[in-house]
Amino acid sequence: MRLSDCHNIDDFRTLAKARLPFPVFDYIDGAADDELTKARNTSAYDTVDLVPDVLAGVEDIDTSCMILGRKSALPLILSPTAVQRAFHWQGETAVAKAAEKFGLWFGISSLATRSIEEIAALTSGPKLFQLYVHKDKGLNTSMIERCQASGFDALALTVDTIVSGKRERCLRSGFTTPPRFTAASMWSYATRPRWTLDYLLREKFSLPNLDTHVAEGSSQAVSIAEYFNTMLDTSMDWDTAAAIRQQWGGTFVLKGVMSANDARRAVEIGADAIMISNHGGRQLDGSRAPFDQLPEILDAVGGKIEIICDGGVRRGTHALKALCSGATAASGGRLYLYALAAAGQEGVERALSILKDEIERGMRLMGVKQVEQLTQNRLRRRSVS
């Protein structure tokens, strides 16, 4: 299979699986426990149907919208994801450049493999930083101050990872950061020579936003679960979130809100947006899909705060359904990670081009000229028999 054979996000998943050693692929693809929530994140979009208008004169359409005070060419955000150079040697560089080319928001993780400063220098496009609150308060302050100095547009505080979900595929494969060769996985690494040679011969793997304070994840290999369970602050509460918002002083997002009550609290502390998210199904298996929870949260805080529906997006029509349900935008990680793993920046750009085409085609077929016309009257929920 070649990159030119990829015509949807699932095709990129197939190509990534062929090109990656299985521990690395399973880290991207896997989720918590039985992976029920991960599957539900996407299948939830099948429970509603789009209702098109015709004869709407859709020769000229505008897919752009305002997200977090910046214009986006599409109602889509590339969510922050960790350790991207484990998937392809270009890592976050590829995603940043592709996002800028397509005029999209993107984010980098605290566990990014490119530094805050390097990413800021690469692009003038809208970018957010995903903050994991560590027990080391000096590390938290360091990352916030570096983002302030580098001109990041928003800070997204991740609130759903005080402990790690049980990611069983990673337990079986022994995946660590940095990736570590084991007897069980050696054959898979040996039969993916392009990935393996890139990993061994290119610049040393590191987590440059963390390694000024901790060795874990850069020079010391650990599993992501071990890192979360030992390094992150389990005492984090609403006072912590409010203090970080004040310390940051700029556009502030809470990522990982899933209940209407928490959405109300986010408004109370002055957050600019929430990302309804279950971390791609990688934390609490059995939790609801963000798209399923969107109407309830919209009823609680609609109009008071921007609402981003995060996770499960595999089609342009999924983004359209999220907006019709009241979201400001849709977002996701795997939607570009499979493409990054498959072919670096070229892969991400092809994936974004496909999603752009799907959004444009979907809007035309719905008789919609502007994103603002994607309203609830264009959606019907299927009755449950």
Steps between C-alpha positions, in 0.01 A plus 500: 500500500625848409413845625310565176274206592380680815157651442371524858634495855457123533726456197774695680451271799559197277817653355627603843450147629706364212786748553527514880639242744201356680575654845504847345186443295315357799592805705327724244210268428435359845284623784396401852367163615258353243529809275122540503513876545751542218264318262200694629674833437465439127182291487313770694494707183293226335209566737404823326419580138563815301199665333600678177337788320522518120499773235703717737747650254818362658756589235682719753526377859703610802629226732680741734402584856633668814647269763651638822533844348687390188368430154511138390458391138297199615295424815769250599785494755797262499504392863828484691652153521817379671834358378438555128860430394441143618256468210700680230837674524348835396259494792331825605691689229294326232171570677583867564591562137196315368268686738641835389460406133133417555432791735412286802549505876730229630639415841813350649518296818711550810648169383581635154823396329560852368550796730252779561748744349568291190130463422436871558777589255355268234157652463300816546177298489275455804650258752419378848705325765360205692610520863528194718521611864805337655584456865804714423351850523817649355452294184140622464611862535787446258271371225246779550767769490662348190161503323446863600843600371448306176163650419275194521138599440331281760569266791298180531506353850442126478282393792430130433844343554574522872566126467546293187234284347583130466630482146526126457657501154791699642527260794528210257746668263716667766491835317702770673618850429762501363407181310695201628581185305393179675534134407127478429501801268843467334367331188242774446770768525733304271235465231426877502849619405394849388353582842779326691786669312333840538468439873856378544688737267315832521512742795464349843146459630413741781216688668650851494219670693560270795864397500619815679323359807458123458693220333200270457387477140820640350815328623309257722248273329159474668154395396247779459293340777799500735574862414143614567470298820824628652551849359156662474325680786202299628406785737404728210160663561293801392719734704801367307326564169401854602855577613647373172252709304610807694869415463459450124295815447403420142244289316432204729344162417405204718556174313323190628169642624220245465223606741258791496594585858869526411412711197321744733804510727720574199285804426522609864881502503510702178610237248462612139421152371460139593598196301243228559742209494567158649863499383423288195359223719840458663398580858159393640365221284122490516470879502275673248606622161555877479245528220238323715567738788498816287123575521494474880800730539359742243178523701703581811739762362402572142608847393711563810815320384643347183444126478738277304392141437819294519552142389373239260506724192575297190293682236426855401133426563585424863619859538181622332287296739690638799433856385135429429478371858635831633876459517731786404732250329599135492844368582697179507842339522492169316349673196850636423722264703433204271600718205809631679610146579433390144687776315606798713402850388391377158262258667353762735444737210325231298277414798408865553432543129260205512320636809482846340343351187253302711395810696460707183311227318279436802411868534408524132290187514323637808428832328722687746713798395646594839590318820245711691223324306591167661224508759296245693210511255728325248541195725269216603576247771405145416227349712599200711274202439 
